[in-house]
Amino acid sequence: VGDGTTTVCVLAGELLRQAEKLILIEQIHPQVIIDGWREAVTIARKALIDSSVNNFTDPARFKEDLLNIARTTLSSKVVSIDQDHFARLAVDAVLRIGESPEEAQNTGDLKRAAKPRNLELISMIKKLGG
């Protein structure tokens, strides 16, 4: 189980393969296929929104959601051996953005997750091979 990169590539390739058949064999214009894909995206997005759960008001569940997201993104990386450790580091760092030093010391207080965060304080540093 990885982060879905291979799945996305396989799915995209299959969509293109099927589109090629529709264009060459069925003589369907490419714009019609693209319109169909766009409609499918709208329907899929609505289904995801309808089935989603927002645990933002429950600090324990919210933190567990964030940990699950972090674990998923780390599952196929070099750090996958220690993915729980790195997931906790990432989530704790995100939850602490914007805190005063006094708030940061109180690691048991998850109510701080409800405070507005300046997400611009998060940056990505790309390293060759990583």
N, CA, C and O of each residue as an XYZ file, in Angstrom:
520
protein
N       0.852     -1.173      0.000
C       0.000      0.000      0.000
C       0.897      1.235      0.000
O       1.727      1.422      0.890
N       0.712      2.053     -0.999
C       1.539      3.252     -1.111
C       0.694      4.503     -1.067
O      -0.403      4.511     -0.506
N       1.209      5.555     -1.659
C       0.500      6.834     -1.643
C      -0.395      7.022     -2.866
O      -1.046      8.059     -2.995
N      -0.439      6.052     -3.754
C      -1.354      6.102     -4.884
C      -0.748      6.570     -6.186
O      -1.460      6.693     -7.182
N       0.551      6.834     -6.208
C       1.185      7.345     -7.425
C       1.037      6.375     -8.582
O       0.654      6.773     -9.682
N       1.336      5.116     -8.344
C       1.228      4.113     -9.408
C      -0.222      3.949     -9.846
O      -0.506      3.836    -11.038
N      -1.138      3.937     -8.881
C      -2.562      3.797     -9.205
C      -3.030      4.925    -10.101
O      -3.760      4.688    -11.064
N      -2.624      6.142     -9.802
C      -3.024      7.299    -10.608
C      -2.486      7.161    -12.029
O      -3.195      7.448    -12.994
N      -1.240      6.724    -12.157
C      -0.644      6.555    -13.492
C      -1.357      5.473    -14.289
O      -1.618      5.652    -15.478
N      -1.672      4.358    -13.650
C      -2.369      3.265    -14.331
C      -3.764      3.717    -14.741
O      -4.197      3.451    -15.862
N      -4.468      4.397    -13.845
C      -5.812      4.879    -14.157
C      -5.786      5.878    -15.309
O      -6.608      5.793    -16.221
N      -4.853      6.819    -15.274
C      -4.741      7.812    -16.354
C      -4.433      7.123    -17.681
O      -5.003      7.474    -18.714
N      -3.540      6.152    -17.653
C      -3.214      5.416    -18.876
C      -4.414      4.680    -19.437
O      -4.626      4.665    -20.649
N      -5.200      4.069    -18.560
C      -6.396      3.350    -19.012
C      -7.448      4.305    -19.571
O      -8.109      3.988    -20.560
N      -7.606      5.467    -18.949
C      -8.544      6.466    -19.480
C      -8.136      6.901    -20.886
O      -8.978      7.032    -21.774
N      -6.849      7.120    -21.076
C      -6.360      7.508    -22.404
C      -6.533      6.384    -23.419
O      -6.870      6.636    -24.576
N      -6.302      5.140    -22.989
C      -6.458      3.995    -23.899
C      -7.914      3.873    -24.347
O      -8.195      3.644    -25.524
N      -8.832      4.027    -23.396
C     -10.250      3.937    -23.742
C     -10.683      5.122    -24.611
O     -11.508      4.969    -25.512
N     -10.127      6.292    -24.337
C     -10.446      7.468    -25.158
C      -9.985      7.258    -26.593
O     -10.684      7.623    -27.539
N      -8.802      6.668    -26.749
C      -8.290      6.404    -28.095
C      -9.238      5.493    -28.862
O      -9.486      5.717    -30.046
N      -9.767      4.473    -28.205
C     -10.734      3.576    -28.859
C     -11.985      4.341    -29.283
O     -12.489      4.168    -30.393
N     -12.479      5.192    -28.375
C     -13.689      5.957    -28.702
C     -13.452      6.900    -29.879
O     -14.343      7.100    -30.704
N     -12.277      7.468    -29.956
C     -11.957      8.405    -31.040
C     -11.774      7.664    -32.364
O     -12.361      8.045    -33.377
N     -10.954      6.598    -32.356
C     -10.615      5.910    -33.599
C     -11.710      4.965    -34.090
O     -11.965      4.897    -35.292
N     -12.351      4.247    -33.194
C     -13.334      3.237    -33.613
C     -14.747      3.813    -33.664
O     -15.472      3.622    -34.640
N     -15.125      4.518    -32.604
C     -16.498      5.036    -32.522
C     -16.653      6.420    -33.164
O     -17.768      6.921    -33.307
N     -15.512      7.039    -33.553
C     -15.521      8.359    -34.189
C     -16.150      9.438    -33.292
O     -16.828     10.348    -33.770
N     -15.909      9.314    -32.007
C     -16.400     10.319    -31.059
C     -15.343     11.424    -30.950
O     -14.151     11.151    -30.805
N     -15.800     12.659    -31.021
C     -14.873     13.786    -30.974
C     -14.214     13.864    -29.596
O     -14.878     13.652    -28.582
N     -12.914     14.167    -29.551
C     -12.207     14.249    -28.271
C     -12.847     15.214    -27.266
O     -12.807     14.970    -26.060
N     -13.436     16.309    -27.762
C     -14.070     17.269    -26.846
C     -15.257     16.646    -26.125
O     -15.529     16.991    -24.975
N     -15.962     15.742    -26.776
C     -17.093     15.059    -26.140
C     -16.578     14.167    -25.005
O     -17.195     14.089    -23.942
N     -15.463     13.508    -25.235
C     -14.865     12.651    -24.212
C     -14.410     13.502    -23.023
O     -14.632     13.138    -21.868
N     -13.782     14.620    -23.315
C     -13.325     15.514    -22.243
C     -14.508     16.045    -21.439
O     -14.441     16.136    -20.214
N     -15.598     16.396    -22.136
C     -16.798     16.850    -21.427
C     -17.324     15.752    -20.501
O     -17.760     16.027    -19.384
N     -17.278     14.523    -20.971
C     -17.710     13.394    -20.151
C     -16.819     13.217    -18.924
O     -17.308     12.957    -17.824
N     -15.528     13.357    -19.120
C     -14.591     13.256    -17.986
C     -14.862     14.358    -16.973
O     -14.844     14.117    -15.766
N     -15.114     15.566    -17.462
C     -15.383     16.684    -16.545
C     -16.662     16.433    -15.743
O     -16.717     16.718    -14.547
N     -17.672     15.906    -16.398
C     -18.916     15.582    -15.687
C     -18.666     14.485    -14.651
O     -19.204     14.534    -13.545
N     -17.848     13.498    -15.016
C     -17.503     12.426    -14.079
C     -16.763     12.968    -12.867
O     -16.999     12.523    -11.744
N     -15.870     13.925    -13.088
C     -15.134     14.542    -11.975
C     -16.107     15.248    -11.039
O     -15.986     15.134     -9.819
N     -17.064     15.970    -11.593
C     -18.059     16.676    -10.777
C     -18.863     15.696     -9.932
O     -19.086     15.936     -8.746
N     -19.292     14.608    -10.529
C     -20.078     13.592     -9.815
C     -19.232     12.913     -8.733
O     -19.699     12.692     -7.615
N     -17.985     12.586     -9.079
C     -17.100     11.934     -8.107
C     -16.805     12.877     -6.940
O     -16.804     12.456     -5.783
N     -16.558     14.142     -7.244
C     -16.282     15.130     -6.192
C     -17.472     15.255     -5.235
O     -17.298     15.318     -4.018
N     -18.671     15.291     -5.796
C     -19.883     15.388     -4.974
C     -20.025     14.155     -4.088
O     -20.376     14.271     -2.914
N     -19.753     12.978     -4.645
C     -19.845     11.747     -3.852
C     -18.840     11.754     -2.709
O     -19.153     11.311     -1.604
N     -17.632     12.253     -2.965
C     -16.622     12.336     -1.913
C     -17.034     13.322     -0.821
O     -16.880     13.044      0.369
N     -17.554     14.465     -1.233
C     -17.993     15.466     -0.250
C     -19.147     14.919      0.582
O     -19.184     15.096      1.800
N     -20.093     14.251     -0.087
C     -21.253     13.695      0.627
C     -20.853     12.609      1.619
O     -21.510     12.438      2.646
N     -19.793     11.881      1.325
C     -19.388     10.786      2.209
C     -18.303     11.190      3.204
O     -17.887     10.381      4.034
N     -17.846     12.434      3.122
C     -16.761     12.874      4.004
C     -17.288     13.196      5.402
O     -18.467     13.494      5.595
N     -16.379     13.126      6.361
C     -16.694     13.437      7.747
C     -15.695     14.485      8.220
O     -14.488     14.316      8.046
N     -16.189     15.562      8.817
C     -15.318     16.611      9.327
C     -15.230     16.469     10.844
O     -16.192     16.748     11.561
N     -14.075     16.036     11.321
C     -13.864     15.853     12.752
C     -13.156     17.034     13.399
O     -12.556     16.883     14.463
N     -13.215     18.191     12.782
C     -12.481     19.350     13.270
C     -12.894     19.756     14.682
O     -12.069     20.254     15.449
N     -14.155     19.550     15.030
C     -14.626     19.960     16.354
C     -14.283     18.950     17.445
O     -14.432     19.257     18.628
N     -13.832     17.760     17.078
C     -13.415     16.740     18.050
C     -11.897     16.616     17.956
O     -11.390     15.938     17.063
N     -11.161     17.265     18.869
C      -9.697     17.320     18.754
C      -9.019     15.950     18.638
O      -8.067     15.805     17.871
N      -9.484     14.962     19.369
C      -8.847     13.636     19.315
C      -9.043     12.991     17.945
O      -8.098     12.452     17.369
N     -10.263     13.045     17.426
C     -10.521     12.468     16.096
C      -9.821     13.264     15.002
O      -9.310     12.694     14.037
N      -9.803     14.586     15.159
C      -9.136     15.445     14.179
C      -7.654     15.098     14.094
O      -7.103     14.967     13.001
N      -7.013     14.948     15.248
C      -5.594     14.599     15.254
C      -5.384     13.216     14.647
O      -4.415     13.007     13.918
N      -6.268     12.274     14.931
C      -6.138     10.926     14.349
C      -6.301     10.977     12.833
O      -5.599     10.265     12.115
N      -7.220     11.813     12.334
C      -7.366     11.998     10.886
C      -6.070     12.523     10.281
O      -5.608     12.021      9.257
N      -5.485     13.538     10.921
C      -4.227     14.095     10.428
C      -3.112     13.056     10.446
O      -2.312     12.981      9.513
N      -3.059     12.249     11.515
C      -2.040     11.189     11.591
C      -2.229     10.171     10.471
O      -1.254      9.723      9.867
N      -3.478      9.805     10.193
C      -3.738      8.849      9.103
C      -3.320      9.412      7.748
O      -2.775      8.691      6.912
N      -3.576     10.698      7.534
C      -3.161     11.343      6.279
C      -1.643     11.340      6.176
O      -1.085     11.006      5.131
N      -0.982     11.712      7.262
C       0.486     11.752      7.255
C       1.067     10.360      7.030
O       2.019     10.206      6.264
N       0.502      9.336      7.695
C       0.999      7.967      7.510
C       0.855      7.519      6.054
O       1.746      6.876      5.499
N      -0.282      7.869      5.448
C      -0.518      7.484      4.058
C       0.525      8.111      3.139
O       1.051      7.438      2.252
N       0.823      9.375      3.338
C       1.796     10.041      2.461
C       3.206      9.525      2.676
O       4.048      9.634      1.785
N       3.473      8.962      3.851
C       4.820      8.456      4.149
C       4.977      6.962      3.866
O       6.084      6.432      3.956
N       3.891      6.284      3.527
C       3.920      4.817      3.463
C       4.841      4.248      2.396
O       5.326      3.128      2.555
N       5.098      4.967      1.328
C       5.969      4.416      0.287
C       7.299      5.159      0.183
O       8.046      4.983     -0.780
N       7.578      5.966      1.156
C       8.812      6.750      1.138
C       9.914      6.013      1.901
O       9.665      4.989      2.536
N      11.123      6.545      1.830
C      12.280      5.966      2.514
C      12.024      5.869      4.012
O      12.510      4.950      4.672
N      11.260      6.816      4.546
C      11.009      6.854      5.985
C       9.872      5.932      6.420
O       9.448      5.989      7.575
N       9.372      5.089      5.526
C       8.221      4.253      5.852
C       8.470      3.333      7.041
O       7.522      2.937      7.720
N       9.729      2.988      7.304
C      10.048      2.144      8.449
C       9.635      2.849      9.742
O       9.146      2.207     10.671
N       9.829      4.154      9.803
C       9.485      4.946     10.980
C       8.316      5.879     10.695
O       8.282      6.997     11.209
N       7.350      5.436      9.878
C       6.296      6.341      9.447
C       5.456      6.870     10.606
O       5.006      8.015     10.545
N       5.224      6.082     11.665
C       4.455      6.592     12.802
C       5.191      7.746     13.479
O       4.582      8.756     13.833
N       6.482      7.593     13.654
C       7.284      8.641     14.288
C       7.246      9.921     13.451
O       6.993     11.001     13.983
N       7.495      9.804     12.145
C       7.517     10.981     11.290
C       6.115     11.572     11.122
O       5.968     12.787     10.992
N       5.094     10.727     11.123
C       3.721     11.234     11.040
C       3.405     12.080     12.268
O       2.834     13.164     12.143
N       3.773     11.593     13.457
C       3.547     12.359     14.682
C       4.313     13.684     14.656
O       3.781     14.721     15.055
N       5.564     13.645     14.184
C       6.348     14.885     14.083
C       5.649     15.907     13.180
O       5.530     17.081     13.532
N       5.193     15.451     12.024
C       4.549     16.357     11.064
C       3.253     16.934     11.619
O       3.007     18.136     11.512
N       2.425     16.077     12.211
C       1.134     16.535     12.738
C       1.339     17.489     13.907
O       0.683     18.527     13.985
N       2.235     17.148     14.806
C       2.506     18.040     15.934
C       3.016     19.395     15.452
O       2.642     20.429     16.006
N       3.861     19.400     14.431
C       4.384     20.657     13.893
C       3.264     21.503     13.294
O       3.207     22.711     13.524
N       2.384     20.882     12.535
C       1.279     21.615     11.909
C       0.331     22.163     12.972
O      -0.141     23.294     12.859
N       0.050     21.363     14.005
C      -0.870     21.818     15.049
C      -0.278     22.943     15.897
O      -1.020     23.682     16.545
N       1.030     23.078     15.901
C       1.673     24.116     16.715
C       1.868     25.443     15.975
O       2.231     26.440     16.599
N       1.640     25.473     14.698
C       1.849     26.714     13.939
C       0.959     27.811     14.514
O      -0.249     27.637     14.675
N       1.576     28.928     14.815
C       0.820     30.069     15.310
C       0.650     30.095     16.807
O       0.044     31.032     17.326
N       1.153     29.117     17.524
C       1.022     29.102     18.972
C       2.045     30.027     19.618
O       3.116     30.286     19.068
N       1.689     30.506     20.780
C       2.671     31.226     21.583
C       3.561     30.187     22.249
O       3.177     29.019     22.313
N       4.729     30.563     22.745
C       5.591     29.597     23.428
C       4.892     28.886     24.586
O       5.150     27.711     24.845
N       3.991     29.614     25.292
C       3.265     29.000     26.412
C       2.326     27.896     25.914
O       2.242     26.824     26.512
N       1.629     28.172     24.821
C       0.719     27.171     24.267
C       1.486     25.958     23.751
O       1.032     24.826     23.919
N       2.627     26.175     23.133
C       3.421     25.084     22.570
C       3.897     24.127     23.649
O       4.075     22.939     23.382
N       4.106     24.625     24.872
C       4.557     23.757     25.947
C       3.457     22.828     26.430
O       3.745     21.769     26.989
N       2.212     23.204     26.226
C       1.094     22.404     26.701
C       0.699     21.390     25.627
O      -0.284     21.590     24.914
N       1.455     20.318     25.514
C       1.234     19.351     24.432
C      -0.022     18.524     24.631
O      -0.454     17.842     23.702
N      -0.617     18.562     25.807
C      -1.840     17.794     26.036
C      -3.092     18.524     25.619
O      -4.168     17.927     25.614
N      -2.997     19.802     25.265
C      -4.169     20.605     24.937
C      -4.426     20.587     23.442
O      -3.813     21.352     22.698
N      -5.335     19.712     22.991
C      -5.613     19.606     21.564
C      -6.635     20.633     21.092
O      -6.917     20.711     19.896
N      -7.194     21.419     22.002
C      -8.144     22.453     21.591
C      -7.473     23.505     20.718
O      -8.142     24.243     19.994
N      -6.151     23.567     20.790
C      -5.414     24.526     19.967
C      -5.593     24.245     18.480
O      -5.331     25.121     17.655
N      -6.041     23.019     18.117
C      -6.250     22.682     16.710
C      -7.335     23.549     16.095
O      -7.366     23.731     14.878
N      -8.232     24.091     16.928
C      -9.333     24.904     16.408
C      -8.906     26.344     16.127
O      -9.683     27.110     15.558
N      -7.699     26.724     16.510
C      -7.231     28.087     16.272
C      -6.805     28.257     14.817
O      -6.292     27.318     14.208
N      -7.011     29.436     14.261
C      -6.582     29.665     12.878
C      -5.064     29.487     12.740
O      -4.300     29.880     13.621
N      -4.653     28.903     11.649
C      -3.237     28.652     11.393
C      -2.805     29.421     10.155
O      -3.571     29.578      9.204
N      -1.583     29.889     10.182
C      -0.996     30.526      9.010
C      -0.260     29.437      8.242
O       0.907     29.159      8.517
N      -0.939     28.824      7.283
C      -0.353     27.705      6.546
C       0.805     28.131      5.655
O       1.530     27.284      5.132
N       0.986     29.435      5.478
C       2.139     29.907      4.705
C       3.441     29.699      5.460
O       4.524     29.803      4.884
N       3.332     29.400      6.762
C       4.524     29.120      7.548
C       5.085     27.722      7.256
O       6.197     27.399      7.674
N       4.321     26.902      6.545
C       4.764     25.563      6.173
C       5.456     25.655      4.827
O       4.898     26.207      3.879
N       6.655     25.125      4.735
C       7.350     25.155      3.456
C       7.871     23.756      3.137
O       8.052     22.925      4.027
N       8.103     23.519      1.874
C       8.625     22.240      1.415
C      10.033     22.488      0.910
O      10.279     23.408      0.130
N      10.938     21.663      1.359
C      12.321     21.737      0.886
C      12.578     20.476      0.086
O      12.527     19.369      0.622
N      12.853     20.646     -1.190
C      13.081     19.491     -2.058
C      14.566     19.172     -2.085
O      15.406     20.055     -2.258
N      14.868     17.909     -1.914
C      16.239     17.442     -1.950
C      16.358     16.384     -3.051
O      15.455     15.566     -3.226
N      17.434     16.400     -3.768
C      17.670     15.421     -4.804
C      17.625     14.021     -4.200
O      18.323     13.721     -3.232
N      16.789     13.170     -4.794
C      16.679     11.785     -4.321
C      15.755     11.614     -3.149
O      15.729     10.542     -2.545
N      14.996     12.625     -2.805
C      14.142     12.513     -1.614
C      12.795     13.076     -1.787
O      11.988     13.041     -0.859
